[in-house]
């Protein structure tokens, strides 16, 4: 599958990957400097945060973090190569400099990301695995899904196929969820996959390549109607860079795609690292110890409001023996009964009373942190059944109280320390600088039958940039690989250039196989690792 002949033969002197330039001499020094400074900061910040930990399983923590950052490193050289392919093959930037440039803006994208995508993907996982992430099943979950994602990513990278890291991670999470349900004793309420969330994410991954293909084709045709400058639609001539204005457009689109990719894809690694930290050192990371100083007052106010709101919907005569078990069953089964409403009301009251006894979240005793975090997290998942799935119809004002309290809950349990962002940003950025050539060659030479033109590169990257940024705003993962490679194919089709169907067939095969393959690998790994942990 990897031995797809390029559409045309380049000599060493004319090929854009082989042209000599001064950027190459800066590559290793920049790589080393970023790595040393980044690792130094991450080590300092991690050690500082771990001062509140009761006990630290250093070997297991180090191994888990190494695998998680390894996933982002592979993601960097697997996915981000798509962002630099167009500027390299249109000779807008020298190859080495383009890679460093893209890595830097991936770094910035990660640092400025919101975290919504991270926790959106983690919502696919069974709730009980998240609540018991420090247990044997939780550790098996983390290692199984990480290793499965890395194995498939490395395999497709080795074959030079632009497959999706997002697609792979989602498949791995689904595989773990199915395995967890498979291993559960018969008759238990153990949950598998949150199929409603999986459907939303699946649709975003399914539609994004179609958007990339269609919109890129349309944009190129519109450009030809509005911008009648033949230079924009010409192939690069020799080793000469394009006219300055065309070069500026292509560099801008490469920058935008790199930044958007970092902002979207980098969040997956953040979410996985937070799972690891909460599971292995919960006393340090289970609760957000650094929220706003007025957080607890806002939390108590929101708690009182939602208790009052829920009280309006409690039916007379309904009693609950175990409010926590009732809420837990509702979350696992995605159902709502008459007993769920008073149970959730009691659960919120008890948890709020426990938290309100301390001046700040940082003051919560270490022996209570794990329990408080799980209680708050489970309440948040129950609130989703109201404000997301509308299982309990409420008036607009009462629903606002639920939404406000839900935000307060998320602020306490869904957070990402700055050093985690820096670690992921470094892994993603350095990955971009290391293994980019295989995918770049596929995108630049093996999709269309003719050389990529300036206009085609610009159209594909503008669509990729806008699509990824929009998905990031909605908190949905999207595949940079699928959007941009299908965008290049769309411009080739619109231009009448023709497609290399052997490459397109292999890309489609990778797209079709990624989900079932990653599900199967993660399923098997989880079953095996449950025997280890």
Secondary structure, DSSP 4 states (H G I P E B T S, - for coil): ---PPPSS---TTTSTTT---TTHHHHHHHHHHHHHHHHHHHHHHHHHHGGG-S---HHHHHHHHHHHHHHHHHHHHHHTHHHHHHHHHTTSS-HHHHHHHHHHHHHHHHHT--SHHHHHHHTTS-HHHHHTTTSHHHHHHHHHHHHHHHHHHHHHHHTT----HHHHHHHHHHHHHHHHHHHSPTT-------HHHHHHHHHHHHHHHHHHHHHHHHHHHHHHHH---GGGGSBP-TTPPPPHHHHHHHHHHHHHHHHHHHHHHHHHHHHHHHHHHHHH-HHHHSS-TTS-TTHHHHHHHHHHHHHHHHHTTPPTT---S-HHHHHHHHHHHT---HHHHHHHHHHHHHHHHHHTTSSSGGGS-HHHHHHHHHHHHHHHHHHHHHHTT--S---HHHHHHHHHHHHHHHHHHS---HHHHHHHHHHHHHHHHHS-HHHHHHHHHSSBSSPPBHHHHHHHHHHHHHHHHHHHHHT----HHHHHHHHHHHHHHHHT--B-HHHHHHHHHHHHHHHHHHHHHHHHHHHHHTTT-
